[in-house]
Amino acid sequence: MVAELAIYTVVHQPRRLKLPAQPIPRGASIEDIVRCLFDERMNERYFRKVATYCYYPATRLFLDLVRQGLHFSIGFSLSFLRQAEAWDPALLDLFRELVAHENVEIIGVEPYHSFLFLLDLPAFIARMQWMADEIERIFGKRPQVTDTTEMCMSVTIYHALDLAGFRGALMDGRPWVLGWRESTHLYHYTEEQPYALPPQAYRPPTAPGRRSSGNHRSRNAVVGDRERGPYLLARHLDLSDDVGYRFSNRSWSGYPLYADTYADWLAHTWGDFLLLGWDYETFGEHHRVDSGIFEFMRALPAELARRGVQTRTPSELIARFQQRAYHLPLPVYPTTWAGSGGMEFFLGNSAQQTIFQLMGQVYGMARLTENPELLDLAIWLAQSDNLHLIQWFGRSGPEAEVSAYFTPREWWELGPDGVIREQQQVYLNAIRAMEPYLPTTVARQERLRARLARSSTARSARTRPAGTPGQDQGPALLEAGYVLQKA
């Protein structure tokens, strides 16, 4: 029977695309490109709606509960935090008050909720480290445990998180990953025996004839200070979804779910501990206030205490159970908490596969420009939401219904085929808008500009009467039809 429980919630708002796709003028500034790609008016409207029904009441609820002794963990995408900074600083301050409490642990979430780890693992490592810096700047706490986009986990993602320096990571407790194991134990992936690698594999390269500085420590050396890679905490699938998805479902056999019944289920689960994982929007958005979700959550801690179940943060569970963590083989193909637990939820139909290829092309083009602003833009365009919102294409059933629920109602005016067509066009427009920023294109334009300037100066000298002062030739170049990209 479990006696310890960790509750984790994640707060995220996507940066929705502007549909129908907006044409982007050749040579547009990066600011204009952004305005053409993203529908910030729609994003603000959705943000304020969810803030009213979920973020404010749920945060006040959890603030009361942690003050009464609940231990709780929460993660934020920077996608959400950027919106909060822009549109509701008071809400961000309320979240700061919650996170500042000693009973609250902040979890590091993939910054934009993107699929960057499927496109560029080294860049993913750097972004996760940058995310930790940003979270520490905003909240004053640095995350030691992390959650990836849609709770994805695989062998390569695990190693990337290890290199990024995280102590723990969350994953979904899917049977196809756990096999005969239970999600109620602490795991790790690190091999039991060290590899027999050549000694030089552990040494950072140094210049010939020079010694390494005594203060120099390579990333490998820092990572090697830890005895193991990140510890893995697996979300309990069924017990989490009983609240996250089924709570207000009147056709569910467990409806209505009361706090005492749920506490019984938790207390009588076999294992060392339980991890429950929910979207923060579970409270007030996915389940409206009249469903009883707030009363349920407010009553739950007391019911847990009556059954001897204590709440913990993920880091507290790691500290408590790390001496008996078990090895867990991880798949090459990522597991996720979405849908049936595999990447087919995001890549299972032809429309999703096409968008994912376009994500890769946009990211590749941004890398070629060597422009950090365009690279950041490409990662925004790699948000998982842009695949989640078209999961319904060519499908039916509960997963398609969930996807359709999250698809902006304004998009449906385009019709199903129109949504897919216009979303693809957004990515095609982004690729073409980045072309003028390629270094080769910029260099050719600079040479053309210089050649035209010389030619104009020479022509002016031949035609100008003696003693006539020179004039600016810029207007003449524009009248000649030349549009030059500023370097």
C-alpha positions in Angstrom: 0.0 0.0 0.0 1.3 3.4 -0.9 1.8 6.0 1.9 3.3 8.8 -0.2 1.8 10.8 -3.1 3.2 13.4 -5.4 0.8 15.7 -7.3 2.1 17.4 -10.5 0.3 19.9 -12.7 1.6 21.7 -15.8 0.5 25.1 -17.1 0.7 25.7 -20.8 -0.9 28.0 -23.4 0.1 27.6 -27.1 1.0 30.4 -29.5 -1.7 29.7 -32.0 -1.1 30.2 -35.8 -3.0 32.8 -37.8 -5.4 31.1 -40.2 -6.0 31.7 -43.0 -2.3 32.0 -43.7 -1.2 35.6 -44.2 1.1 36.4 -47.2 4.5 37.7 -46.0 6.1 40.4 -48.2 9.6 39.6 -49.6 12.2 41.2 -47.3 9.8 41.6 -44.4 11.3 42.4 -41.0 11.4 39.6 -38.4 8.8 41.5 -36.4 6.5 41.6 -39.5 7.1 37.9 -40.1 6.0 37.1 -36.6 2.9 39.3 -36.9 1.9 37.3 -40.1 2.4 33.9 -38.5 0.8 34.1 -35.1 -2.7 35.2 -34.0 -1.9 37.1 -30.9 -5.4 38.5 -30.6 -6.8 35.0 -30.5 -4.1 33.9 -28.0 -4.9 36.8 -25.7 -8.6 36.0 -25.8 -8.1 32.4 -24.9 -5.6 33.3 -22.2 -8.0 35.6 -20.5 -10.8 33.1 -20.7 -8.8 30.4 -19.1 -7.4 32.8 -16.5 -10.9 33.7 -15.4 -12.3 30.1 -15.1 -9.1 28.2 -14.2 -5.8 30.1 -13.4 -7.1 32.5 -10.8 -9.5 30.2 -8.9 -7.2 27.1 -9.1 -4.1 29.0 -8.0 -6.0 30.5 -5.0 -7.2 26.9 -4.2 -3.7 25.4 -4.3 -2.2 28.4 -2.4 -4.7 27.6 0.4 -3.9 23.9 0.3 -0.1 24.3 0.4 -0.5 26.6 3.4 -2.4 23.9 5.1 0.4 21.4 4.5 -0.1 20.0 0.9 3.1 19.2 -0.9 2.7 20.0 -4.6 4.7 20.4 -7.8 3.9 22.6 -10.8 5.5 23.2 -14.2 5.2 26.2 -16.6 6.0 26.4 -20.3 7.7 29.7 -21.2 5.0 29.9 -23.8 2.5 30.5 -21.0 4.8 32.7 -19.0 5.5 35.0 -21.9 1.7 35.5 -22.3 1.3 36.1 -18.6 4.1 38.7 -18.6 2.4 40.5 -21.5 -1.3 40.3 -20.6 -1.7 39.6 -16.9 1.3 40.5 -14.6 -1.0 40.1 -11.5 -1.7 36.5 -12.4 2.1 35.9 -12.7 2.6 37.4 -9.3 0.0 35.1 -7.9 1.8 32.1 -9.4 5.1 33.5 -7.9 3.4 33.5 -4.5 2.4 29.9 -4.9 5.8 28.7 -6.2 7.6 30.6 -3.4 6.0 28.4 -0.7 8.3 25.8 0.8 5.9 23.0 0.0 5.9 23.7 -3.7 8.5 22.4 -6.2 8.8 23.9 -9.6 9.3 21.4 -12.5 11.3 22.5 -15.6 9.2 22.1 -18.7 10.3 22.2 -22.3 10.1 26.0 -22.9 7.8 26.3 -25.9 6.2 22.8 -25.6 7.9 22.1 -28.8 9.2 18.9 -30.5 12.7 20.3 -30.8 14.0 17.0 -29.3 12.9 15.3 -32.5 14.7 17.8 -34.7 18.0 18.7 -32.9 19.0 17.0 -29.6 22.0 19.2 -28.9 19.9 22.3 -29.4 17.3 20.7 -27.1 19.9 20.3 -24.4 20.9 24.0 -24.7 17.2 25.1 -24.6 16.5 23.1 -21.5 19.4 24.7 -19.7 18.3 28.1 -20.9 14.8 27.2 -19.6 16.2 26.5 -16.2 17.9 29.9 -16.2 14.6 31.6 -17.1 12.6 29.8 -14.5 15.1 30.7 -11.9 15.0 34.3 -13.0 11.2 34.5 -12.9 10.5 32.4 -9.8 13.8 32.4 -7.8 13.9 28.6 -7.8 15.9 26.5 -10.2 14.2 23.3 -11.3 16.0 20.0 -10.6 13.3 17.7 -12.0 12.0 18.1 -15.5 9.1 17.3 -17.8 9.4 17.3 -21.5 6.8 18.2 -24.1 3.7 16.1 -23.6 5.7 14.1 -21.0 7.7 12.4 -23.8 10.5 10.0 -22.8 12.9 7.8 -24.8 16.5 6.6 -24.6 17.8 9.7 -26.5 15.6 12.2 -24.6 16.8 10.6 -21.3 20.5 11.0 -22.3 19.8 14.6 -23.4 18.3 15.4 -20.0 21.2 13.8 -18.3 23.6 16.0 -20.3 21.5 19.0 -19.4 22.1 18.2 -15.7 18.7 17.3 -14.4 18.4 15.1 -11.3 15.0 13.7 -12.2 12.5 13.5 -15.0 8.8 12.7 -15.3 7.3 10.2 -17.7 4.0 8.5 -18.3 3.5 5.0 -16.8 2.5 3.3 -20.0 2.2 -0.6 -19.9 4.0 -0.9 -23.2 7.1 0.8 -21.6 6.9 -0.5 -18.1 6.1 -4.1 -19.1 5.6 -6.2 -15.9 6.8 -3.2 -13.8 4.5 -0.9 -11.8 4.5 2.9 -12.0 4.6 3.1 -8.2 8.4 2.8 -7.9 11.4 5.0 -8.6 13.4 4.1 -11.8 16.5 5.1 -13.7 18.0 4.1 -17.0 21.7 4.1 -16.2 23.3 0.7 -16.9 24.2 -1.4 -13.9 27.8 -1.9 -15.1 30.1 0.8 -16.6 31.1 0.5 -20.2 34.6 -0.5 -21.0 35.5 2.6 -23.0 39.0 3.6 -23.8 40.4 6.0 -21.2 40.8 8.8 -23.7 37.0 8.9 -24.1 36.8 10.6 -20.7 39.3 13.3 -21.4 38.3 16.7 -22.9 40.5 17.7 -25.8 43.3 20.1 -25.1 45.5 22.1 -27.5 49.0 20.5 -28.3 51.6 21.5 -25.8 49.1 22.9 -23.3 47.8 21.5 -20.0 44.2 21.8 -19.0 43.6 24.5 -16.5 43.0 23.2 -13.0 39.8 25.1 -12.9 38.5 23.8 -16.2 35.7 21.2 -15.9 34.1 19.8 -19.1 30.4 19.1 -19.3 31.2 15.4 -19.2 33.1 15.9 -16.0 30.3 17.7 -14.4 27.8 15.2 -15.4 30.1 12.4 -14.3 29.9 13.8 -10.7 26.5 12.2 -10.4 26.4 8.6 -9.6 23.4 8.0 -11.9 21.5 9.6 -14.7 18.2 11.3 -13.9 15.8 9.3 -11.7 12.5 8.5 -13.4 9.1 9.0 -11.8 6.2 7.4 -13.8 2.8 9.0 -13.7 0.0 6.6 -12.7 -2.0 6.5 -15.8 -5.4 5.3 -14.6 -5.6 7.1 -11.3 -4.5 10.4 -13.0 -7.0 10.1 -15.8 -9.8 9.4 -13.4 -9.5 13.1 -12.4 -7.9 14.6 -15.5 -10.3 13.2 -18.1 -13.2 11.2 -16.5 -14.2 13.3 -13.5 -17.1 15.0 -15.2 -18.1 12.2 -17.5 -21.6 11.2 -16.5 -21.3 7.9 -18.5 -18.2 6.8 -16.5 -18.9 4.0 -14.1 -17.0 5.9 -11.3 -19.2 9.0 -11.7 -19.7 10.9 -9.4 -16.2 10.7 -7.9 -15.9 11.8 -4.3 -12.7 12.7 -2.4 -13.1 9.8 0.1 -13.6 7.2 -2.6 -10.6 8.5 -4.6 -8.4 8.6 -1.4 -9.3 4.9 -0.8 -8.2 4.1 -4.4 -4.9 5.9 -3.8 -4.2 4.4 -0.4 -4.9 0.8 -1.5 -2.6 1.0 -4.6 0.4 -1.3 -4.3 3.9 0.2 -4.4 6.3 2.7 -2.9 4.5 5.9 -4.0 2.1 7.4 -6.5 2.7 10.2 -9.0 -0.5 11.9 -10.3 -0.1 14.2 -13.3 -2.7 16.6 -14.5 -3.0 19.6 -16.8 -3.6 22.7 -14.6 -6.6 23.4 -16.8 -8.2 20.4 -15.3 -9.5 22.7 -12.6 -12.2 25.0 -14.1 -11.5 24.6 -17.8 -11.6 20.9 -18.7 -14.0 20.4 -15.7 -16.1 23.4 -15.0 -16.6 24.8 -11.6 -20.2 23.3 -11.4 -18.7 19.8 -11.9 -17.5 19.9 -8.2 -13.8 19.7 -9.2 -12.8 22.5 -6.8 -14.7 21.0 -3.9 -13.2 17.6 -4.7 -9.7 18.9 -4.6 -10.2 21.0 -1.5 -11.5 17.9 0.4 -8.8 15.5 -0.9 -5.9 16.3 1.4 -7.9 15.6 4.6 -9.1 12.3 3.2 -5.6 11.3 2.3 -4.4 12.2 5.8 -7.1 10.0 7.4 -5.7 7.1 5.4 -2.1 7.8 6.3 -1.1 9.1 2.9 1.4 11.9 2.9 2.0 14.3 0.0 5.5 14.8 -1.3 7.3 16.7 -4.1 9.1 14.7 -6.8 12.5 15.7 -5.3 11.4 14.5 -1.9 10.5 11.1 -3.4 13.8 10.9 -5.1 15.7 11.6 -1.9 13.6 9.0 -0.1 13.7 6.2 -2.6 16.9 6.7 -4.6 18.7 3.9 -2.7 16.3 1.4 -4.1 15.7 2.8 -7.6 15.2 0.1 -10.3 16.6 -0.1 -13.8 14.0 0.7 -16.5 14.7 -0.1 -20.2 13.5 2.8 -22.3 12.2 2.7 -25.8 13.8 4.4 -28.8 10.4 5.7 -29.8 9.1 8.2 -27.3 6.3 7.5 -24.9 3.8 10.3 -24.1 0.9 10.9 -21.9 -1.2 12.0 -24.9 -3.8 9.6 -26.5 -2.8 6.0 -26.4 0.7 6.8 -25.3 2.8 6.8 -28.5 3.8 9.4 -31.0 1.1 8.2 -33.4 -1.2 10.7 -31.6 0.9 13.5 -33.1 2.2 11.8 -36.3 -0.5 9.3 -37.1 -2.2 10.9 -40.0 -1.0 12.4 -43.3 -1.7 16.0 -42.4 0.3 15.7 -39.2 3.2 14.0 -41.0 3.3 16.8 -43.6 3.3 19.5 -40.9 6.1 17.8 -39.0 8.2 17.6 -42.2 7.5 21.3 -42.7 8.5 22.0 -39.1 11.9 20.4 -39.9 12.3 22.4 -43.1 11.5 25.7 -41.3 14.0 24.8 -38.5 16.6 23.8 -41.1 16.2 27.1 -43.0 16.4 29.0 -39.7 19.7 27.2 -38.9 21.0 28.2 -42.3 20.3 31.9 -41.7 22.4 31.8 -38.5 20.0 34.3 -37.1 19.1 33.6 -33.5 15.7 35.4 -33.8 14.7 33.2 -36.7 15.9 30.1 -34.9 13.7 31.1 -32.0 10.8 31.6 -34.4 11.3 28.2 -35.9 11.1 26.6 -32.5 7.9 28.4 -31.8 6.6 26.9 -35.0 7.6 23.4 -33.8 5.1 23.5 -30.9 3.4 20.1 -30.4 0.0 21.9 -30.3 0.2 22.4 -34.1 0.1 18.6 -34.5 -2.3 18.0 -31.6 -4.9 20.4 -33.1 -5.1 18.3 -36.3 -5.1 14.8 -34.8 -8.8 14.6 -35.8 -8.0 14.7 -39.5 -9.4 11.5 -41.0 -10.2 10.0 -37.6 -13.0 9.5 -35.2 -13.3 8.4 -31.6 -12.4 9.9 -28.2 -8.9 11.0 -29.1 -10.2 12.8 -32.2 -12.8 14.5 -30.1 -10.2 15.7 -27.6 -8.2 17.2 -30.5 -11.3 18.8 -32.1 -12.2 20.3 -28.7 -8.9 22.2 -28.5 -9.0 23.4 -32.2 -10.0 27.1 -32.2 -13.6 27.5 -33.2 -12.6 30.3 -35.7 -10.6 27.7 -37.7 -13.6 25.6 -38.3 -15.1 28.3 -40.6 -12.4 27.2 -43.1 -13.7 23.6 -43.1 -11.6 20.6 -42.2 -9.7 20.6 -45.5 -9.2 24.3 -45.3 -7.7 24.1 -41.8 -5.1 21.6 -43.1 -4.4 23.6 -46.3 -3.9 26.9 -44.5 -1.8 25.5 -41.7 0.6 24.0 -44.3 0.7 27.4 -46.1 1.8 29.1 -42.8 4.9 27.0 -42.8 5.6 27.5 -46.5 5.3 31.2 -46.1 7.7 31.1 -43.1 10.3 29.2 -45.2 10.1 31.8 -48.1 10.2 34.7 -45.6 13.5 33.4 -44.2 15.2 33.2 -47.6 16.3 36.8 -47.7 18.1 36.3 -44.4 20.4 33.6 -45.7 24.1 34.7 -45.5 24.6 34.0 -49.2 21.6 36.1 -50.2 22.7 39.0 -47.9 26.2 38.9 -49.4 24.9 39.0 -52.9 22.6 41.9 -52.1 25.5 43.8 -50.5 27.6 43.3 -53.7 24.7 44.4 -55.8 24.1 47.5 -53.6 27.8 48.4 -53.9 27.8 47.9 -57.7 24.7 50.0 -58.2 26.1 52.7 -56.0 29.4 52.8 -58.0 27.4 52.8 -61.3 25.1 55.6 -60.1 28.1 57.7 -58.9 29.9 57.2 -62.3 26.8 58.1 -64.3 26.1 61.2 -62.1 29.7 62.3 -62.7 29.4 62.0 -66.5 26.1 63.9 -66.7 26.5 66.5 -63.9 27.5 70.0 -65.1 30.8 71.2 -63.9 30.6 72.6 -60.4 27.2 70.9 -59.6 27.3 69.3 -56.2 26.6 65.6 -55.9 23.2 64.4 -54.8 21.9 61.4 -52.9 21.2 58.6 -55.4 19.0 56.6 -53.0 15.7 57.8 -54.5 17.0 57.0 -58.0 17.7 53.4 -57.1 14.2 53.0 -55.6 12.7 54.5 -58.8 14.7 52.0 -60.8 12.8 49.2 -59.0 15.5 47.8 -56.8 14.4 46.5 -53.4 17.4 45.8 -51.3 17.4 43.7 -48.1 19.1 45.5 -45.2 22.0 43.4 -44.0 
